[in-house]
Amino acid sequence: EDLDSVSEKLGTNWLQLWQLNALMPHPDSTVQPGDRINVGHLFTAGYHDTMKGLASRFGTTSYKLQLMNRDLRGVDESSELDEGSTLCILPDSCHTSTSN
């Protein structure tokens, strides 16, 4: 596989994944089974954070948050997340919310 095929599975693009993997020499480099690649940023949930709110804040969707965080599958998007829990977030750098 390459970053293009991995990015399709994650609903993003190869450029965002390449940016997260500075040690990868070329964006067309092959990703071998067992290779570890960064696919997002770690974020610590705060007081009153919800999946829906974080999705809006980072320009993504609740579905993509659940895709990146198995423990969120089946959680209602409006429910408050556990404060201090760590999430992997792959923001859409071209579309983010301007509100805090």
mmCIF file of the C-alpha atoms, coordinates in Angstrom:
data_MODEL
# 
_entry.id   MODEL 
# 
loop_
_atom_site.group_PDB 
_atom_site.id 
_atom_site.type_symbol 
_atom_site.label_atom_id 
_atom_site.label_alt_id 
_atom_site.label_comp_id 
_atom_site.label_asym_id 
_atom_site.label_entity_id 
_atom_site.label_seq_id 
_atom_site.pdbx_PDB_ins_code 
_atom_site.Cartn_x 
_atom_site.Cartn_y 
_atom_site.Cartn_z 
_atom_site.occupancy 
_atom_site.B_iso_or_equiv 
_atom_site.pdbx_formal_charge 
_atom_site.auth_seq_id 
_atom_site.auth_comp_id 
_atom_site.auth_asym_id 
_atom_site.auth_atom_id 
_atom_site.pdbx_PDB_model_num 
ATOM 1   C CA . GLU A 1 1   ? 0.000   0.000  0.000  1.00 0.00 ? 1   GLU A CA 1 
ATOM 2   C CA . ASP A 1 2   ? 0.951   3.641  -0.279 1.00 0.00 ? 2   ASP A CA 1 
ATOM 3   C CA . LEU A 1 3   ? -0.295  6.774  1.491  1.00 0.00 ? 3   LEU A CA 1 
ATOM 4   C CA . ASP A 1 4   ? -2.932  7.304  -1.178 1.00 0.00 ? 4   ASP A CA 1 
ATOM 5   C CA . SER A 1 5   ? -4.605  3.941  -0.513 1.00 0.00 ? 5   SER A CA 1 
ATOM 6   C CA . VAL A 1 6   ? -4.316  4.350  3.288  1.00 0.00 ? 6   VAL A CA 1 
ATOM 7   C CA . SER A 1 7   ? -5.785  7.852  3.107  1.00 0.00 ? 7   SER A CA 1 
ATOM 8   C CA . GLU A 1 8   ? -8.811  6.595  1.146  1.00 0.00 ? 8   GLU A CA 1 
ATOM 9   C CA . LYS A 1 9   ? -9.617  4.189  3.995  1.00 0.00 ? 9   LYS A CA 1 
ATOM 10  C CA . LEU A 1 10  ? -9.447  7.056  6.492  1.00 0.00 ? 10  LEU A CA 1 
ATOM 11  C CA . GLY A 1 11  ? -11.415 9.553  4.435  1.00 0.00 ? 11  GLY A CA 1 
ATOM 12  C CA . THR A 1 12  ? -8.529  11.978 4.051  1.00 0.00 ? 12  THR A CA 1 
ATOM 13  C CA . ASN A 1 13  ? -5.781  12.613 1.510  1.00 0.00 ? 13  ASN A CA 1 
ATOM 14  C CA . TRP A 1 14  ? -2.189  11.466 1.104  1.00 0.00 ? 14  TRP A CA 1 
ATOM 15  C CA . LEU A 1 15  ? -0.788  14.947 1.684  1.00 0.00 ? 15  LEU A CA 1 
ATOM 16  C CA . GLN A 1 16  ? -2.163  15.151 5.234  1.00 0.00 ? 16  GLN A CA 1 
ATOM 17  C CA . LEU A 1 17  ? -0.757  11.708 6.054  1.00 0.00 ? 17  LEU A CA 1 
ATOM 18  C CA . TRP A 1 18  ? 2.626   12.557 4.556  1.00 0.00 ? 18  TRP A CA 1 
ATOM 19  C CA . GLN A 1 19  ? 2.764   15.730 6.643  1.00 0.00 ? 19  GLN A CA 1 
ATOM 20  C CA . LEU A 1 20  ? 2.216   13.604 9.779  1.00 0.00 ? 20  LEU A CA 1 
ATOM 21  C CA . ASN A 1 21  ? 5.090   11.268 8.836  1.00 0.00 ? 21  ASN A CA 1 
ATOM 22  C CA . ALA A 1 22  ? 8.155   13.471 8.452  1.00 0.00 ? 22  ALA A CA 1 
ATOM 23  C CA . LEU A 1 23  ? 10.535  10.500 8.353  1.00 0.00 ? 23  LEU A CA 1 
ATOM 24  C CA . MET A 1 24  ? 8.864   9.076  5.245  1.00 0.00 ? 24  MET A CA 1 
ATOM 25  C CA . PRO A 1 25  ? 11.242  10.045 2.416  1.00 0.00 ? 25  PRO A CA 1 
ATOM 26  C CA . HIS A 1 26  ? 8.692   10.229 -0.411 1.00 0.00 ? 26  HIS A CA 1 
ATOM 27  C CA . PRO A 1 27  ? 4.874   10.268 -0.532 1.00 0.00 ? 27  PRO A CA 1 
ATOM 28  C CA . ASP A 1 28  ? 4.902   7.279  -2.903 1.00 0.00 ? 28  ASP A CA 1 
ATOM 29  C CA . SER A 1 29  ? 6.871   5.155  -0.427 1.00 0.00 ? 29  SER A CA 1 
ATOM 30  C CA . THR A 1 30  ? 5.349   1.748  0.150  1.00 0.00 ? 30  THR A CA 1 
ATOM 31  C CA . VAL A 1 31  ? 3.714   1.054  3.502  1.00 0.00 ? 31  VAL A CA 1 
ATOM 32  C CA . GLN A 1 32  ? 4.442   -2.547 4.458  1.00 0.00 ? 32  GLN A CA 1 
ATOM 33  C CA . PRO A 1 33  ? 2.227   -4.667 6.726  1.00 0.00 ? 33  PRO A CA 1 
ATOM 34  C CA . GLY A 1 34  ? 3.349   -3.987 10.287 1.00 0.00 ? 34  GLY A CA 1 
ATOM 35  C CA . ASP A 1 35  ? 4.740   -0.521 9.493  1.00 0.00 ? 35  ASP A CA 1 
ATOM 36  C CA . ARG A 1 36  ? 3.581   2.124  11.930 1.00 0.00 ? 36  ARG A CA 1 
ATOM 37  C CA . ILE A 1 37  ? 2.485   5.435  10.492 1.00 0.00 ? 37  ILE A CA 1 
ATOM 38  C CA . ASN A 1 38  ? 0.958   8.462  12.178 1.00 0.00 ? 38  ASN A CA 1 
ATOM 39  C CA . VAL A 1 39  ? -2.630  8.968  11.080 1.00 0.00 ? 39  VAL A CA 1 
ATOM 40  C CA . GLY A 1 40  ? -3.727  11.829 13.331 1.00 0.00 ? 40  GLY A CA 1 
ATOM 41  C CA . HIS A 1 41  ? -3.012  14.037 16.315 1.00 0.00 ? 41  HIS A CA 1 
ATOM 42  C CA . LEU A 1 42  ? -3.640  13.094 19.941 1.00 0.00 ? 42  LEU A CA 1 
ATOM 43  C CA . PHE A 1 43  ? -6.155  15.336 21.670 1.00 0.00 ? 43  PHE A CA 1 
ATOM 44  C CA . THR A 1 44  ? -7.232  15.304 25.306 1.00 0.00 ? 44  THR A CA 1 
ATOM 45  C CA . ALA A 1 45  ? -10.969 15.800 25.805 1.00 0.00 ? 45  ALA A CA 1 
ATOM 46  C CA . GLY A 1 46  ? -11.934 18.632 28.102 1.00 0.00 ? 46  GLY A CA 1 
ATOM 47  C CA . TYR A 1 47  ? -14.932 19.406 30.264 1.00 0.00 ? 47  TYR A CA 1 
ATOM 48  C CA . HIS A 1 48  ? -18.197 19.223 28.257 1.00 0.00 ? 48  HIS A CA 1 
ATOM 49  C CA . ASP A 1 49  ? -16.491 18.081 25.021 1.00 0.00 ? 49  ASP A CA 1 
ATOM 50  C CA . THR A 1 50  ? -18.726 16.026 22.741 1.00 0.00 ? 50  THR A CA 1 
ATOM 51  C CA . MET A 1 51  ? -17.946 14.112 19.580 1.00 0.00 ? 51  MET A CA 1 
ATOM 52  C CA . LYS A 1 52  ? -20.238 16.413 17.607 1.00 0.00 ? 52  LYS A CA 1 
ATOM 53  C CA . GLY A 1 53  ? -18.526 19.528 18.995 1.00 0.00 ? 53  GLY A CA 1 
ATOM 54  C CA . LEU A 1 54  ? -15.022 18.210 18.338 1.00 0.00 ? 54  LEU A CA 1 
ATOM 55  C CA . ALA A 1 55  ? -15.989 17.142 14.823 1.00 0.00 ? 55  ALA A CA 1 
ATOM 56  C CA . SER A 1 56  ? -17.175 20.676 14.083 1.00 0.00 ? 56  SER A CA 1 
ATOM 57  C CA . ARG A 1 57  ? -14.139 22.232 15.740 1.00 0.00 ? 57  ARG A CA 1 
ATOM 58  C CA . PHE A 1 58  ? -11.672 20.140 13.730 1.00 0.00 ? 58  PHE A CA 1 
ATOM 59  C CA . GLY A 1 59  ? -13.564 20.103 10.424 1.00 0.00 ? 59  GLY A CA 1 
ATOM 60  C CA . THR A 1 60  ? -14.308 16.393 10.494 1.00 0.00 ? 60  THR A CA 1 
ATOM 61  C CA . THR A 1 61  ? -17.306 14.168 11.225 1.00 0.00 ? 61  THR A CA 1 
ATOM 62  C CA . SER A 1 62  ? -18.412 12.076 14.176 1.00 0.00 ? 62  SER A CA 1 
ATOM 63  C CA . TYR A 1 63  ? -18.128 9.027  11.903 1.00 0.00 ? 63  TYR A CA 1 
ATOM 64  C CA . LYS A 1 64  ? -14.445 9.769  11.208 1.00 0.00 ? 64  LYS A CA 1 
ATOM 65  C CA . LEU A 1 65  ? -13.786 10.268 14.926 1.00 0.00 ? 65  LEU A CA 1 
ATOM 66  C CA . GLN A 1 66  ? -15.336 6.848  15.562 1.00 0.00 ? 66  GLN A CA 1 
ATOM 67  C CA . LEU A 1 67  ? -13.255 5.373  12.742 1.00 0.00 ? 67  LEU A CA 1 
ATOM 68  C CA . MET A 1 68  ? -10.068 6.663  14.374 1.00 0.00 ? 68  MET A CA 1 
ATOM 69  C CA . ASN A 1 69  ? -11.158 5.787  17.942 1.00 0.00 ? 69  ASN A CA 1 
ATOM 70  C CA . ARG A 1 70  ? -12.740 2.360  18.333 1.00 0.00 ? 70  ARG A CA 1 
ATOM 71  C CA . ASP A 1 71  ? -13.837 3.111  21.893 1.00 0.00 ? 71  ASP A CA 1 
ATOM 72  C CA . LEU A 1 72  ? -16.186 5.815  20.557 1.00 0.00 ? 72  LEU A CA 1 
ATOM 73  C CA . ARG A 1 73  ? -18.160 3.429  18.347 1.00 0.00 ? 73  ARG A CA 1 
ATOM 74  C CA . GLY A 1 74  ? -21.737 3.297  19.521 1.00 0.00 ? 74  GLY A CA 1 
ATOM 75  C CA . VAL A 1 75  ? -21.382 6.474  21.611 1.00 0.00 ? 75  VAL A CA 1 
ATOM 76  C CA . ASP A 1 76  ? -24.036 9.106  20.902 1.00 0.00 ? 76  ASP A CA 1 
ATOM 77  C CA . GLU A 1 77  ? -22.369 12.088 19.214 1.00 0.00 ? 77  GLU A CA 1 
ATOM 78  C CA . SER A 1 78  ? -24.045 14.543 21.612 1.00 0.00 ? 78  SER A CA 1 
ATOM 79  C CA . SER A 1 79  ? -22.939 12.726 24.784 1.00 0.00 ? 79  SER A CA 1 
ATOM 80  C CA . GLU A 1 80  ? -20.177 14.314 26.806 1.00 0.00 ? 80  GLU A CA 1 
ATOM 81  C CA . LEU A 1 81  ? -16.857 12.512 26.499 1.00 0.00 ? 81  LEU A CA 1 
ATOM 82  C CA . ASP A 1 82  ? -14.876 11.551 29.586 1.00 0.00 ? 82  ASP A CA 1 
ATOM 83  C CA . GLU A 1 83  ? -12.766 14.543 30.555 1.00 0.00 ? 83  GLU A CA 1 
ATOM 84  C CA . GLY A 1 84  ? -9.097  13.671 30.130 1.00 0.00 ? 84  GLY A CA 1 
ATOM 85  C CA . SER A 1 85  ? -9.701  10.868 27.635 1.00 0.00 ? 85  SER A CA 1 
ATOM 86  C CA . THR A 1 86  ? -7.299  10.804 24.704 1.00 0.00 ? 86  THR A CA 1 
ATOM 87  C CA . LEU A 1 87  ? -8.590  10.811 21.140 1.00 0.00 ? 87  LEU A CA 1 
ATOM 88  C CA . CYS A 1 88  ? -6.861  10.470 17.808 1.00 0.00 ? 88  CYS A CA 1 
ATOM 89  C CA . ILE A 1 89  ? -8.104  13.250 15.537 1.00 0.00 ? 89  ILE A CA 1 
ATOM 90  C CA . LEU A 1 90  ? -7.376  13.714 11.857 1.00 0.00 ? 90  LEU A CA 1 
ATOM 91  C CA . PRO A 1 91  ? -8.493  17.303 11.233 1.00 0.00 ? 91  PRO A CA 1 
ATOM 92  C CA . ASP A 1 92  ? -9.408  18.514 7.780  1.00 0.00 ? 92  ASP A CA 1 
ATOM 93  C CA . SER A 1 93  ? -6.840  21.288 7.559  1.00 0.00 ? 93  SER A CA 1 
ATOM 94  C CA . CYS A 1 94  ? -8.769  22.923 4.730  1.00 0.00 ? 94  CYS A CA 1 
ATOM 95  C CA . HIS A 1 95  ? -12.083 23.079 6.612  1.00 0.00 ? 95  HIS A CA 1 
ATOM 96  C CA . THR A 1 96  ? -12.176 23.898 10.308 1.00 0.00 ? 96  THR A CA 1 
ATOM 97  C CA . SER A 1 97  ? -14.522 25.805 12.565 1.00 0.00 ? 97  SER A CA 1 
ATOM 98  C CA . THR A 1 98  ? -13.630 29.366 13.556 1.00 0.00 ? 98  THR A CA 1 
ATOM 99  C CA . SER A 1 99  ? -15.458 29.148 16.881 1.00 0.00 ? 99  SER A CA 1 
ATOM 100 C CA . ASN A 1 100 ? -13.810 27.927 20.100 1.00 0.00 ? 100 ASN A CA 1 
# 
